[in-house]
């Protein structure tokens, strides 16, 4: 909720007295139609004065009757444009009168930048109605937008957000568009991407060899390609998507081969929420999330017929990721696939048409954003592109609804939410935080604001590293930040550590290394503005520990820049090192060896050629580093139950376990399934012994979830009693497991503990850049 500051208020002024007000509005108030909104309010209330953008937000000077001015101030907060995010309104009322005539919008004023740019937003209902109105001059114009919708962040070079600073600068507005752009009474007043068919970007279809396709309407030809089972690369807002019909098994399998994505689920785009109900179970909260202007991919529980209707899209999982169209181009494509219906009623009708909509990249490389990259990718049978440049790669965000507060949870934060700022409880010198090696994001701070980048990806790929470099430069430029220190992951071999060394040396600023799980917990502390000590339960895949081993199941006492390791999961061997994280059978072998059942390894995993080698490594203690990782505990369970031997993508085994447990339903925890040692080590070996002899994978998966949840709750509750700390923060990638996170939140709350979960960022590595920044801020 916006804060209201009253710098000066003359309460004894007589009614009807003419006064002057100086008003400042801060938050996300530029590029969202705020000035024309103020202009219209002022005219409605018969107030004189002016409004303008400046480096801090929006500045208003107005004079008129005192009651009318107070009405204006109240309505600034209660009726703002839908894309505005008002954080503070401050004002001063004085008897001074400037004797201005009328109300006007002044040119923007410069200065040190203290405001931010709005994220990209889905097409609004007004533009959608115009798009399919044959009488409108923007009928079927694939780039229709207004001040309430369309791209912003991805086409902006620098601030302030003016057309000259965007990729629209090369398109000269026609007289009709220019009149709208200049008129505060229209919803296209200073809509920077404003355009029409006469002056704006145009579509072009290319074939598989990237040769132009001669066609009267590229959309008609694109729809024909999709119906024929072809794959089309579609240029959107933050990059290209690869698109095919989701119910065409051959097309989906060919797309998997092209993307080198054997089993990882694909996102699917459907026309509307009613259509989503064909494939997913949609609650009221999930419908709200699907339909928001941010348009994330939403994880939904599968409809019983989903796998039959959409084979190969999300194999062996309990959920499917669905999203609704968010660009005019998406809606035009559905329009063609539905046979070009008249009017707009079809927009609300259910249809089973579903499109795989996945990022156009292969092998973990960054999202493709221009024609040259698309041509080089060779991933499609056709390329529907256009001449409006995408300046910044931005994947689709991924979210889900959770039953407990905060209700909505990020899995990936990108388009629609980047670069929305996170307010910190106090101001500090600027920090650059570089995140981790996987699911990377970077963060810059400015005063009491933190700006976390869009999802960058895994930094073992050269393209992702280049994207990190680009993103750091862009964030520092767009927010006018000169970092005074740089924070990075503790692991010395992580690319962010190497980048930090170069960055710090070039600018003469200090480096701060932050332990991975300390950062996970501090990311949550930062977003909740927590400054007192908390207990941190970090459940993750891997992170470099202060002792040089791999951590991942940690109970911490965190107080700003300091942390203490109160306990950890019992360490397990990783036969073959990092390779064990990709092959659950190796983790299961390590568990069997620890149980004294090493002789069973060759029999259980006779289909694995490396089984004899792994058995020998375990017997000799060679190449078997130790890890306290919760992620590896999931892998052990999956391997012992025969659910997964090889992972084709990160977290696959855990996701399969979760799906089986959901299917099984609730079971009681195993009595004596865990042991809590005096030194703070939590050991689940009794549970693993039970799983090793379990012949029902679904029951075993449910038993595993119930028992580890019970053990973790007991562990944290014991630490809370010993330390006297009543607040616990839950962080790490394993908190994306809905069964685990819901059980922990419910169980710990029943113990009287305050539970904090990631809300503004994902709980996984996508949020640790904020945590690193918070450590650096508190350390200085």
Secondary structure by P-SEA (a helix, b strand, c coil): cbbbbbccccccccccccbbbbbbbbccccccaaaaaaaaaaaaaccccbbbbccccbbbbbbccaaaaaaaaaaacccccccccccccccccccccccccbbbbbccccccccbbbbccccccaaaaaaaaccccccccccccccccccccccccccccccccccccccccccaaaaaaaacccccccccccccccccccbbbbbcccccccccccaaaaaaaaaaabbbbbcccccbbbbbcccccaaaaaaaaaaacccccbbbbbcccaaaaaacccccaaaaaaaacccccccccccccccccccccccccccbbbbbccccaaaaaaaaaaaccccccccccccccccccccccccccccccccaaaaaaaccccccccccccccccccbbbbbbbcccccccccccccccccbbbbccccccbbbbbcccccbbbbbbcccbbbbbccccccccaaaaaaaaaaaaaaaaaacccccbbbbccccccaaaaaaaaaaaacbbbbbbbcaaaaaaaaaaaaaccccbbbbbccccccccccccccccccccccccccccccccccccccccccccccaaaaaaaaaaaaccccccccccccccaaaaaaaaaaacccbbbbccaaaaaaaaaaaacccccccccaaaaaaaaaaaaaacccccccccccccccbbbbaaaaaaaaaacccaaaaaaaaaaaaaaaaaaaaaaaaaaacccbbbbbcccccaaaaaaaaaaaaaaaccccccccccccccccaaaaaaaaaaaac
